[in-house]
């Protein structure tokens, strides 16, 4: 549970919270609203001194901590220090929110992960480890390549074979990587895995509707969003009953977005990491909310820094682009919208013979007619340095 009093007492020892009121009730929305917003930019630099307390110094001396960093460009990465095996507790908190996952013990359940090789929460591959080397606890990490576009037939066959060999009850993946695997398997004539996971989640990045359909068809299971970040763990889990918050040990705030009543900015206060508790941390993520219940999220919408601006200065999110392309009735397998003050170009992974006119019209409907707008059909879109894909890119 979220122990607001205990966390408030500990804040007094942490340099980054110097000057915060003592024993402030952090689970009280009005009290929280009186505190400043904390951003990743404010936390970058001076690590770990801004977090150094007598308890953290003792834990480091006793080798009771582990270190990590968030994904992103080098200048955007946030360094993390936390208790060893922190993720096991986080998985238990998160699994409890999902009806199927709640039946699983994260320490005993066979799980497989398909995401970037640049970094997952537990490993970073810079070579070509064996099957056995990629099993960490009860989790098999499937990918070792920095760019899934470069997967060969042998790579795809290996991943499929390893899923059948490992028999994961739970498969967690980057939606774009799973969709590329599905498309490449079809192109190479490789059958989908015979094994079907009980739970299939898409996380790590915004997943387009087309990617999710391809993943669901290939793996024979419905996808559910799993939304979180390295610095605060998981915040929401999608279930058949909607988007559910991981409220244990956290307080979630949804702040308005100017001109977009259908969107909210995510701010989180969490005591999960006793060495780096976060107070009113603005994650940079946007959530779509129910028009009739604006405090109820219904989907991820992408990161604020990845949004575009239309001709009137209005915000355009990755989810907006995805929905506009879906409305054409034939969305591309993958997309990236590149924009600047004078032009908008949509890269669409599709057959070169595809008529791009409906997609161009959809983009104009979103962005306006004030810029040159083009659509280019491509065979692949390169990932960013983090290994993730940009749905919208300012160029």
C-alpha positions as CSV (number, residue, x, y, z in Angstrom):
1,X,0.0,0.0,0.0
2,X,1.0,3.7,-0.4
3,X,2.3,4.8,3.1
4,X,2.1,8.5,2.6
5,X,3.4,9.3,6.2
6,X,6.4,7.0,5.9
7,X,7.3,8.4,2.5
8,X,6.9,12.0,3.6
9,X,9.3,11.4,6.5
10,X,11.9,9.9,4.2
11,X,11.7,12.8,1.8
12,X,13.3,15.0,4.4
13,X,16.6,13.1,4.0
14,X,16.7,13.3,0.2
15,X,18.5,16.3,-1.3
16,X,16.2,16.6,-4.4
17,X,13.3,17.3,-2.1
18,X,15.0,19.9,0.1
19,X,12.5,22.4,1.2
20,X,9.4,20.2,0.9
21,X,7.0,20.5,3.9
22,X,7.5,17.8,6.6
23,X,5.0,15.0,6.8
24,X,2.8,16.3,3.9
25,X,-0.1,14.0,3.2
26,X,1.0,12.8,-0.2
27,X,-2.1,10.8,-0.8
28,X,-4.2,13.9,-0.5
29,X,-4.9,15.4,-4.0
30,X,-5.1,19.0,-2.6
31,X,-1.8,18.6,-0.7
32,X,-0.2,17.1,-3.8
33,X,-1.4,20.0,-6.0
34,X,0.5,22.4,-3.8
35,X,3.8,20.7,-4.6
36,X,5.9,21.4,-7.8
37,X,6.0,19.2,-10.8
38,X,9.2,17.1,-11.1
39,X,10.5,16.3,-14.6
40,X,13.1,14.0,-16.1
41,X,15.2,17.1,-17.1
42,X,15.4,18.2,-13.5
43,X,16.6,14.8,-12.4
44,X,19.3,14.3,-15.0
45,X,22.8,15.1,-13.7
46,X,24.4,14.9,-10.2
47,X,23.5,11.2,-9.9
48,X,23.4,9.7,-7.3
49,X,24.2,12.6,-5.0
50,X,20.7,14.2,-5.4
51,X,19.3,11.0,-3.9
52,X,22.0,10.3,-1.4
53,X,20.8,9.5,2.1
54,X,22.3,7.6,5.0
55,X,20.1,4.6,4.1
56,X,21.2,4.7,0.4
57,X,24.9,5.1,1.3
58,X,24.6,2.1,3.6
59,X,22.8,0.0,0.9
60,X,25.5,0.8,-1.6
61,X,28.2,-0.1,0.8
62,X,26.5,-3.4,1.5
63,X,26.0,-4.1,-2.3
64,X,22.2,-4.2,-1.8
65,X,21.3,-2.0,-4.8
66,X,21.2,-2.3,-8.6
67,X,21.6,0.4,-11.2
68,X,19.7,1.0,-14.5
69,X,18.9,3.7,-16.9
70,X,15.8,4.6,-18.9
71,X,15.8,4.1,-22.7
72,X,16.1,7.0,-25.1
73,X,18.9,9.1,-26.4
74,X,22.0,9.5,-24.2
75,X,21.0,13.0,-23.2
76,X,17.5,11.9,-22.3
77,X,18.4,8.9,-20.2
78,X,17.7,8.9,-16.5
79,X,20.0,6.9,-14.2
80,X,18.2,4.8,-11.6
81,X,19.3,3.2,-8.3
82,X,17.0,0.8,-6.5
83,X,16.9,-2.3,-4.3
84,X,18.1,-5.6,-5.8
85,X,15.3,-7.6,-7.5
86,X,13.1,-4.6,-7.4
87,X,11.2,-5.9,-10.5
88,X,9.9,-9.0,-8.7
89,X,7.9,-6.9,-6.3
90,X,6.8,-4.7,-9.2
91,X,5.5,-7.7,-11.2
92,X,3.5,-8.8,-8.2
93,X,1.9,-5.4,-7.8
94,X,1.1,-5.3,-11.6
95,X,0.0,-8.9,-12.0
96,X,-2.6,-8.4,-9.3
97,X,-4.5,-5.9,-11.5
98,X,-5.0,-8.3,-14.5
99,X,-7.4,-11.2,-13.9
100,X,-5.3,-13.7,-15.8
101,X,-1.9,-12.5,-14.5
102,X,-3.3,-12.4,-11.0
103,X,-3.4,-16.2,-11.2
104,X,0.3,-16.4,-12.0
105,X,3.3,-16.2,-9.7
106,X,5.9,-14.0,-11.4
107,X,8.7,-16.0,-9.7
108,X,7.4,-19.3,-11.1
109,X,5.6,-18.5,-14.4
110,X,7.3,-19.1,-17.7
111,X,7.5,-15.7,-19.4
112,X,9.0,-14.6,-22.7
113,X,9.9,-11.0,-23.8
114,X,10.3,-9.7,-27.3
115,X,11.6,-6.2,-27.4
116,X,14.6,-4.0,-28.2
117,X,18.0,-5.6,-27.7
118,X,19.4,-2.2,-26.7
119,X,17.9,-2.7,-23.2
120,X,15.1,-4.4,-21.4
121,X,14.6,-4.0,-17.6
122,X,17.0,-6.8,-16.9
123,X,19.5,-7.2,-19.8
124,X,21.4,-5.4,-22.6
125,X,22.7,-7.6,-25.4
126,X,25.8,-6.5,-27.3
127,X,26.8,-9.9,-28.6
128,X,24.9,-13.1,-29.6
129,X,24.1,-15.0,-26.4
130,X,22.8,-18.6,-26.4
131,X,19.3,-19.7,-25.5
132,X,20.4,-20.6,-22.0
133,X,22.2,-17.3,-21.5
134,X,19.0,-15.4,-22.3
135,X,17.0,-17.1,-19.6
136,X,17.0,-14.8,-16.6
137,X,15.0,-16.5,-13.8
138,X,11.8,-17.6,-15.4
139,X,12.0,-15.2,-18.3
140,X,13.3,-15.9,-21.8
141,X,14.6,-12.8,-23.7
142,X,14.0,-13.6,-27.4
143,X,15.7,-10.8,-29.3
144,X,19.4,-10.1,-29.7
145,X,19.4,-7.8,-32.8
146,X,19.3,-4.0,-32.6
147,X,17.2,-3.7,-35.7
148,X,14.3,-6.2,-36.3
149,X,14.3,-5.1,-40.0
150,X,17.6,-7.1,-40.2
151,X,16.1,-10.3,-38.9
152,X,16.9,-13.1,-41.4
153,X,14.8,-16.2,-42.0
154,X,17.1,-18.0,-39.5
155,X,16.5,-15.3,-36.9
156,X,12.7,-15.5,-37.3
157,X,12.7,-19.3,-37.2
158,X,14.8,-19.3,-34.1
159,X,12.4,-16.9,-32.3
160,X,9.4,-19.0,-33.3
161,X,11.2,-22.3,-32.3
162,X,12.2,-20.8,-28.9
163,X,8.7,-19.8,-28.1
164,X,7.5,-23.4,-28.7
165,X,10.5,-24.7,-26.7
166,X,10.0,-22.3,-23.7
167,X,6.2,-22.5,-23.7
168,X,5.6,-19.1,-22.0
169,X,2.3,-18.7,-20.3
170,X,2.9,-14.9,-20.6
171,X,4.4,-13.2,-23.6
172,X,5.3,-9.5,-23.3
173,X,6.4,-7.6,-26.4
174,X,7.1,-4.4,-28.2
175,X,4.2,-4.2,-30.6
176,X,6.3,-3.1,-33.5
177,X,8.8,-5.9,-33.0
178,X,6.0,-8.5,-32.8
179,X,4.4,-7.1,-36.0
180,X,7.7,-7.2,-37.9
181,X,8.2,-10.8,-36.8
182,X,4.7,-11.7,-38.0
183,X,5.3,-10.0,-41.4
184,X,8.7,-11.5,-41.9
185,X,7.5,-15.0,-41.0
186,X,4.8,-14.7,-43.6
187,X,7.3,-13.5,-46.2
188,X,9.7,-16.4,-45.4
189,X,7.0,-19.0,-45.2
190,X,7.5,-19.7,-41.5
191,X,4.5,-20.8,-39.6
192,X,3.5,-19.1,-36.4
193,X,4.4,-20.7,-33.0
194,X,2.3,-23.7,-32.2
195,X,2.2,-22.5,-28.6
196,X,-0.4,-19.9,-27.6
197,X,0.3,-17.8,-24.5
198,X,-2.4,-17.3,-21.9
199,X,-1.6,-13.6,-21.7
200,X,-0.1,-11.3,-24.4
201,X,0.8,-7.8,-23.5
202,X,2.2,-5.0,-25.7
203,X,4.4,-2.5,-23.9
204,X,7.7,-0.5,-24.3
205,X,6.3,1.9,-26.9
206,X,3.1,3.1,-28.6
207,X,1.6,0.2,-30.6
208,X,-0.4,1.0,-33.7
209,X,-3.8,-0.7,-34.3
210,X,-2.3,-2.5,-37.4
211,X,0.6,-3.8,-35.4
212,X,-1.7,-5.1,-32.7
213,X,-3.9,-6.9,-35.2
214,X,-0.8,-8.6,-36.8
215,X,0.5,-9.6,-33.4
216,X,-2.9,-11.1,-32.3
217,X,-3.2,-13.0,-35.5
218,X,0.3,-14.4,-35.4
219,X,0.3,-15.4,-31.7
220,X,-3.3,-16.4,-31.4
221,X,-4.1,-14.2,-28.4
222,X,-5.7,-10.9,-27.7
223,X,-3.3,-8.1,-26.8
224,X,-3.5,-5.9,-23.7
225,X,-1.6,-2.7,-23.2
226,X,0.9,-2.7,-20.3
227,X,2.0,0.8,-19.7
228,X,5.0,2.0,-17.5
229,X,8.6,3.1,-17.5
230,X,11.9,2.1,-15.9
231,X,11.9,4.9,-13.4
232,X,8.4,4.2,-11.9
233,X,7.5,0.7,-13.0
234,X,4.0,0.1,-14.3
235,X,1.1,2.6,-14.1
236,X,-1.7,1.0,-16.1
237,X,-2.7,-2.5,-17.3
238,X,-5.4,-3.0,-19.9
239,X,-7.9,-5.7,-19.2
240,X,-11.1,-6.7,-20.9
241,X,-12.9,-4.3,-18.5
242,X,-10.7,-1.3,-19.4
243,X,-7.5,0.5,-18.4
244,X,-6.8,-0.3,-14.8
245,X,-4.3,1.7,-12.6
246,X,-1.5,0.0,-10.7
247,X,-2.5,1.9,-7.6
248,X,-0.5,-0.1,-5.0
249,X,2.3,2.2,-3.7
250,X,1.4,5.0,-6.1
251,X,-0.9,8.0,-6.5
252,X,-1.8,8.9,-10.1
253,X,-2.8,12.3,-11.3
254,X,-4.2,13.1,-14.7
255,X,-3.6,16.7,-15.7
256,X,-5.3,18.6,-18.5
257,X,-3.8,19.3,-21.9
258,X,-4.5,22.7,-23.4
259,X,-7.0,22.4,-26.3
260,X,-7.4,18.7,-25.9
261,X,-10.2,17.7,-23.4
262,X,-9.8,14.1,-24.7
263,X,-6.2,13.9,-23.4
264,X,-4.4,14.0,-20.0
265,X,-0.8,14.3,-18.9
266,X,0.4,11.6,-16.6
267,X,1.9,12.6,-13.2
268,X,2.8,10.0,-10.7
269,X,3.8,10.0,-7.0
270,X,5.2,6.7,-6.0
271,X,7.0,5.1,-3.0
272,X,7.9,1.9,-4.9
273,X,11.6,2.6,-5.0
274,X,12.6,3.5,-1.5
275,X,15.9,5.0,-2.7
276,X,14.3,7.1,-5.4
277,X,10.7,7.9,-4.4
278,X,9.1,10.2,-6.9
279,X,6.8,13.1,-6.0
280,X,4.6,14.6,-8.7
281,X,6.8,13.2,-11.4
282,X,5.5,14.2,-14.9
283,X,6.3,11.2,-17.1
284,X,5.9,13.0,-20.4
285,X,3.2,10.5,-21.5
286,X,-0.3,11.3,-22.7
287,X,-3.4,9.2,-22.1
288,X,-6.7,9.3,-24.0
289,X,-9.6,9.6,-21.6
290,X,-13.3,8.8,-21.8
291,X,-15.3,11.8,-23.0
292,X,-18.0,11.1,-20.4
293,X,-15.5,10.3,-17.6
294,X,-12.4,12.4,-18.1
295,X,-10.7,10.9,-15.1
296,X,-10.9,7.4,-16.7
297,X,-8.1,6.6,-19.2
298,X,-9.0,4.4,-22.1
299,X,-5.7,4.2,-24.1
300,X,-2.1,5.4,-24.4
301,X,-1.7,8.3,-26.8
302,X,2.1,8.6,-27.1
303,X,4.7,10.8,-25.5
304,X,4.3,14.6,-25.5
305,X,7.8,15.1,-27.0
306,X,6.8,12.9,-29.9
307,X,3.7,14.9,-30.9
308,X,3.3,17.2,-33.9
309,X,1.6,20.5,-34.3
310,X,-1.1,21.1,-36.9
311,X,-1.5,24.3,-38.9
312,X,-3.3,26.0,-36.1
313,X,-0.8,24.9,-33.4
314,X,-2.9,22.1,-32.1
315,X,-1.4,19.0,-30.7
316,X,-1.4,15.8,-32.9
317,X,-0.5,12.6,-31.1
318,X,0.7,9.2,-32.4
319,X,-2.8,7.9,-31.5
320,X,-4.4,10.7,-33.6
321,X,-2.3,9.6,-36.6
322,X,-3.1,5.9,-36.0
323,X,-6.9,6.6,-35.8
324,X,-6.9,8.8,-38.9
325,X,-5.1,6.0,-40.9
326,X,-7.4,3.4,-39.5
327,X,-10.4,5.4,-40.6
328,X,-9.3,4.9,-44.2
329,X,-10.1,1.2,-43.9
330,X,-6.7,0.1,-44.9
331,X,-4.0,1.4,-42.5
332,X,-0.4,0.7,-43.4
333,X,1.5,-2.1,-41.5
334,X,3.7,0.6,-39.9
335,X,4.0,4.3,-40.3
336,X,6.1,7.3,-39.4
337,X,4.9,10.9,-39.9
338,X,7.7,13.4,-40.4
339,X,6.9,17.0,-40.1
340,X,8.3,20.5,-39.9
341,X,7.1,24.1,-40.5
342,X,6.8,23.6,-44.3
343,X,6.1,19.9,-45.0
344,X,4.6,16.7,-43.8
345,X,5.7,13.3,-45.1
346,X,4.1,10.0,-44.1
347,X,6.3,6.9,-44.4
348,X,4.1,3.9,-44.8
349,X,5.3,0.3,-44.8
350,X,3.2,-1.1,-47.6
351,X,3.1,-2.6,-51.1
352,X,4.6,0.0,-53.5
353,X,1.6,-0.4,-55.7
354,X,-0.7,0.9,-52.9
355,X,-2.7,4.0,-53.7
356,X,-1.5,6.5,-51.1
357,X,-4.3,9.0,-51.8
358,X,-6.5,8.0,-48.8
359,X,-3.5,8.2,-46.4
360,X,-2.5,11.6,-47.8
361,X,-6.1,12.9,-47.3
362,X,-6.1,11.5,-43.7
363,X,-2.8,13.3,-42.9
364,X,-4.2,16.6,-44.4
365,X,-7.3,16.2,-42.3
366,X,-5.1,16.0,-39.2
367,X,-2.4,18.6,-40.0
368,X,-4.2,21.0,-42.3
369,X,-3.5,22.1,-45.9
370,X,-0.9,24.7,-45.1
371,X,2.1,22.5,-45.7
372,X,3.2,20.3,-48.6
373,X,1.9,16.8,-47.8
374,X,3.3,13.6,-49.3
375,X,3.1,9.8,-48.7
376,X,6.0,7.5,-49.4
377,X,5.6,3.8,-49.5
378,X,8.6,2.0,-48.0
379,X,9.6,-1.5,-47.2
380,X,10.8,-0.7,-43.7
381,X,11.3,2.1,-41.1
382,X,14.5,2.3,-39.1
383,X,14.3,2.3,-35.3
384,X,15.8,5.1,-33.3
385,X,19.0,4.7,-31.3
386,X,17.0,3.4,-28.4
387,X,15.7,0.5,-30.6
388,X,12.2,1.9,-30.5
389,X,10.3,3.4,-33.4
390,X,9.1,7.0,-33.8
391,X,5.5,7.2,-34.9
392,X,6.0,11.0,-35.3
393,X,9.3,12.7,-36.0
394,X,10.2,16.4,-36.2
395,X,12.7,16.7,-39.1
